[in-house]
C-alpha cells in the first residue's frame, strides 16, 4: 500500500502512477510531477490538472512552482503558513489554495 505524503493518505488516486500511454495523444500535464504545487502571481496555489490554468502558460514571471513539496504542504497552505516557489519565478508565494483543486482532494 503506497502512502501519498502530499495528501497524507494511502492509495491516493490523484498521485498514483499514471498508466502508460498507448499511442494516444499526450496529456498536457504529463510533464508535471503529481505532487507539484503551482503558484500563480495572485498567491493562489493550484495542482497539476487544474482546469483554471493551461500547462503551456505555466512559466515565469507569472508562475512559480514547487515540484517536490514537503509532506502536508498543500493542507498547511494559509497566510500563516505560506509556500515559497522553488522553481520558475521563485519570488512567488502561495497563501491560499484553488477551491477546485482543494475540492478534488
Backbone as numpy.savetxt, mean C-alpha at the origin, in Angstrom:
# Nx Ny Nz CAx CAy CAz Cx Cy Cz
0.42 -22.29 7.80 -0.44 -21.12 7.80 0.47 -19.88 7.80
0.32 -19.01 6.80 1.15 -17.83 6.66 0.55 -16.65 7.40
1.41 -15.91 8.13 0.96 -14.75 8.90 1.24 -13.48 8.11
0.23 -12.61 7.98 0.36 -11.33 7.29 0.64 -10.27 8.36
1.85 -9.72 8.32 2.21 -8.73 9.32 1.54 -7.39 9.06
1.23 -7.06 7.79 0.59 -5.78 7.49 -0.81 -5.74 8.08
-1.56 -6.84 7.95 -2.94 -6.86 8.43 -3.08 -7.58 9.76
-1.96 -8.09 10.26 -1.92 -8.78 11.54 -2.96 -9.89 11.63
-2.90 -10.79 10.64 -3.82 -11.93 10.60 -3.19 -13.07 9.81
-3.70 -14.28 10.00 -3.24 -15.44 9.26 -4.02 -15.58 7.96
-3.37 -16.11 6.94 -3.99 -16.40 5.64 -4.71 -15.20 5.04
-4.06 -14.08 5.01 -4.65 -12.86 4.45 -4.79 -13.02 2.93
-6.00 -12.92 2.44 -6.25 -13.07 1.00 -5.62 -11.94 0.20
-5.54 -10.74 0.78 -4.99 -9.61 0.06 -3.48 -9.70 -0.11
-2.80 -10.34 0.79 -1.34 -10.37 0.76 -0.77 -11.74 0.42
-1.62 -12.68 0.11 -1.14 -14.00 -0.26 -0.43 -13.95 -1.60
0.27 -15.00 -1.94 0.97 -15.02 -3.22 -0.01 -14.86 -4.38
0.39 -14.10 -5.36 -0.47 -13.91 -6.53 -0.35 -15.12 -7.46
-1.46 -15.50 -8.08 -1.38 -16.64 -8.99 -0.54 -16.26 -10.21
0.16 -17.24 -10.78 0.97 -16.93 -11.95 0.09 -16.52 -13.13
0.61 -15.62 -13.94 -0.13 -15.17 -15.12 -0.06 -16.27 -16.17
-1.14 -16.43 -16.90 -1.17 -17.48 -17.92 -1.32 -16.86 -19.30
-0.43 -15.97 -19.63 -0.44 -15.38 -20.96 -1.46 -14.27 -21.13
-2.24 -13.97 -20.08 -3.24 -12.91 -20.16 -2.60 -11.55 -19.98
-3.41 -10.49 -20.01 -2.86 -9.16 -19.83 -2.29 -8.98 -18.42
-1.26 -8.18 -18.31 -0.61 -7.94 -17.03 -1.44 -7.00 -16.18
-1.61 -7.34 -14.94 -2.30 -6.49 -13.99 -1.44 -5.27 -13.73
-2.04 -4.10 -13.72 -1.29 -2.86 -13.50 -0.55 -2.84 -12.17
-1.02 -3.58 -11.19 -0.44 -3.56 -9.86 0.61 -4.65 -9.65
0.90 -5.45 -10.65 1.82 -6.58 -10.47 3.21 -6.18 -10.00
3.68 -4.99 -10.31 5.01 -4.58 -9.90 5.11 -4.10 -8.47
3.99 -3.97 -7.78 3.98 -3.46 -6.41 3.96 -4.60 -5.40
4.87 -4.56 -4.41 4.78 -5.56 -3.34 3.42 -5.45 -2.65
2.83 -6.55 -2.29 1.49 -6.55 -1.70 1.42 -5.75 -0.40
2.51 -5.67 0.32 2.51 -4.98 1.61 2.74 -3.47 1.48
2.97 -2.97 0.28 3.29 -1.55 0.08 2.19 -0.63 0.60
2.63 0.54 1.06 1.72 1.62 1.42 2.14 2.81 0.57
1.19 3.36 -0.18 1.44 4.45 -1.12 0.90 5.73 -0.50
1.72 6.79 -0.50 1.36 8.03 0.19 1.19 9.16 -0.81
-0.01 9.73 -0.85 -0.33 10.85 -1.73 0.09 12.17 -1.08
0.21 13.22 -1.88 0.59 14.54 -1.38 -0.37 15.06 -0.31
-1.60 14.58 -0.31 -2.60 15.01 0.68 -2.36 14.42 2.06
-1.45 13.44 2.16 -1.21 12.77 3.43 -2.04 11.51 3.60
-2.80 11.16 2.57 -3.63 9.96 2.61 -2.84 8.77 2.10
-2.95 7.65 2.80 -2.27 6.41 2.43 -3.23 5.50 1.66
-2.69 4.83 0.67 -3.45 3.88 -0.16 -2.68 2.57 -0.23
-3.40 1.51 -0.59 -2.79 0.19 -0.77 -2.80 -0.16 -2.25
-1.88 -1.02 -2.70 -1.91 -1.46 -4.09 -3.28 -2.04 -4.44
-3.81 -1.63 -5.57 -5.13 -2.07 -6.01 -6.20 -1.04 -5.76
-5.87 0.05 -5.08 -6.86 1.10 -4.80 -7.42 1.65 -6.11
-8.73 1.79 -6.15 -9.37 2.30 -7.37 -9.30 3.82 -7.49
-8.82 4.49 -6.45 -8.70 5.95 -6.49 -7.45 6.43 -7.21
-6.50 5.54 -7.39 -5.24 5.93 -8.01 -4.89 4.99 -9.16
-4.13 5.52 -10.11 -3.69 4.76 -11.27 -2.20 4.44 -11.07
-1.82 3.18 -11.13 -0.43 2.81 -10.87 0.59 3.61 -11.69
0.27 3.91 -12.94 1.21 4.65 -13.78 1.43 6.08 -13.28
0.50 6.61 -12.49 0.63 7.97 -11.96 1.46 8.03 -10.68
1.76 6.89 -10.09 2.46 6.87 -8.81 3.95 7.09 -9.04
4.33 8.35 -8.90 5.73 8.74 -9.06 5.92 10.08 -8.36
7.16 10.40 -8.02 7.42 11.69 -7.40 7.09 12.80 -8.41
6.75 13.98 -8.02 6.74 14.48 -6.65 5.42 14.26 -5.93
4.38 13.80 -6.60 3.07 13.68 -5.96 3.03 12.54 -4.95
3.71 11.45 -5.23 3.62 10.26 -4.38 4.96 9.87 -3.77
4.88 9.30 -2.60 5.98 8.58 -1.97 5.40 7.24 -1.57
6.23 6.30 -1.19 5.71 4.99 -0.80 6.68 4.28 0.11
6.13 3.25 0.77 6.90 2.39 1.66 6.66 0.96 1.16
7.65 0.36 0.48 7.43 -0.99 -0.06 7.40 -2.09 0.99
8.02 -1.86 2.12 8.07 -2.89 3.18 7.84 -2.21 4.54
6.59 -1.82 4.81 6.31 -1.15 6.09 6.47 -2.10 7.28
6.66 -1.53 8.45 6.78 -2.35 9.66 5.44 -3.03 9.95
5.47 -4.13 10.67 4.22 -4.83 11.00 3.23 -3.90 11.70
1.98 -3.91 11.23 0.93 -3.11 11.84 0.93 -1.65 11.45
1.81 -1.24 10.53 1.92 0.18 10.16 0.61 0.73 9.61
-0.11 -0.06 8.83 -1.38 0.40 8.25 -2.38 0.74 9.35
-2.54 -0.12 10.32 -3.51 0.11 11.40 -3.10 1.24 12.34
-1.81 1.47 12.49 -1.34 2.54 13.37 -1.46 3.93 12.74
-1.62 4.01 11.44 -1.62 5.30 10.74 -2.63 6.28 11.35
-2.13 7.43 11.78 -2.95 8.48 12.38 -2.06 9.72 12.50
-2.65 10.88 12.74 -1.81 12.06 12.95 -0.79 11.87 14.08
-1.16 11.06 15.07 -0.24 10.81 16.19 0.79 9.72 15.87
0.60 9.00 14.75 1.53 7.95 14.33 1.70 8.01 12.81
2.36 9.06 12.31 2.51 9.23 10.86 3.47 8.20 10.26
3.32 7.97 8.96 4.21 7.06 8.23 4.96 7.88 7.18
6.28 7.84 7.23 7.13 8.60 6.31 7.53 7.72 5.13
7.41 8.26 3.92 7.79 7.53 2.71 9.28 7.21 2.74
9.63 6.04 2.22 11.03 5.63 2.14 11.52 5.61 0.70
10.58 5.71 -0.26 10.93 5.75 -1.68 10.03 6.75 -2.38
10.38 7.08 -3.62 9.62 8.10 -4.34 9.93 9.44 -3.72
8.91 10.25 -3.46 9.10 11.52 -2.77 9.15 11.23 -1.28
10.37 11.18 -0.73 10.53 10.81 0.68 10.10 11.91 1.64
9.64 13.03 1.10 9.07 14.10 1.93 7.61 13.82 2.28
7.00 12.85 1.62 5.59 12.54 1.86 5.42 11.83 3.20
4.35 12.23 3.90 4.03 11.65 5.20 2.53 11.33 5.22
2.20 10.09 5.54 0.80 9.69 5.64 0.30 9.87 7.07
-0.89 10.46 7.18 -1.50 10.65 8.50 -2.92 10.09 8.55
-3.41 9.59 7.39 -4.75 8.99 7.36 -4.77 7.90 6.30
-5.78 7.02 6.40 -5.93 5.91 5.47 -7.08 6.17 4.51
-6.92 5.73 3.28 -8.01 5.76 2.29 -9.14 4.89 2.84
-10.35 5.43 2.87 -11.49 4.69 3.43 -11.80 3.44 2.62
-11.65 3.51 1.29 -11.92 2.34 0.46 -10.89 1.24 0.72
-9.63 1.62 0.81 -8.58 0.63 1.10 -8.80 0.02 2.48
-9.14 0.86 3.43 -9.35 0.39 4.80 -10.54 -0.56 4.88
-11.60 -0.25 4.15 -12.80 -1.09 4.17 -12.54 -2.46 3.56
-11.58 -2.52 2.64 -11.27 -3.79 1.98 -10.42 -4.72 2.85
-9.98 -4.23 3.98 -9.10 -5.01 4.85 -9.88 -5.88 5.79
